Every structure is written in C-alpha cells, then in structure tokens.
C-alpha cells in the first residue's frame, strides 16, 4: 500500500477539481478525501493526497500555479 501525503486542504470544490486535474495531467496520482458536511457545505474541507514518492513534484507543481 502506498503511503499518502496531504498536499492541500480547501473548502472550495472548484479549487480541488482544478488541482486534481493539474496533477493528473502531469501523471501524478491523486486521492481526494471529502470531509465537507453533507447538509451544510460551508463546514469541512476537501483534502488532496498524493503518494509520498510523488510529493516533491506535486508540491512544485502546486506552488508554480
């Protein structure tokens, strides 16, 4: 089993989707853990995870925009 690194947290679904797309476009595996409240979507966060062996590349891509 791959160990996962928490790359980013957001409460914005669009932001999470954009980050996921950018990472997948660059061949980085992504898992999103949805911790948003199902009734009140302004509570909670989406957590974006990448495998530990891809975290440096993912952090560089995220910081570059």
Buried (B, 14 or more C-beta within 10 A) or exposed (E): EEEBBEBBEBBEEEEBEEBBEBBEEEEBBBEBEEEBEEEEEEEBBBBBBBBEEBBEBBBEBBEEE
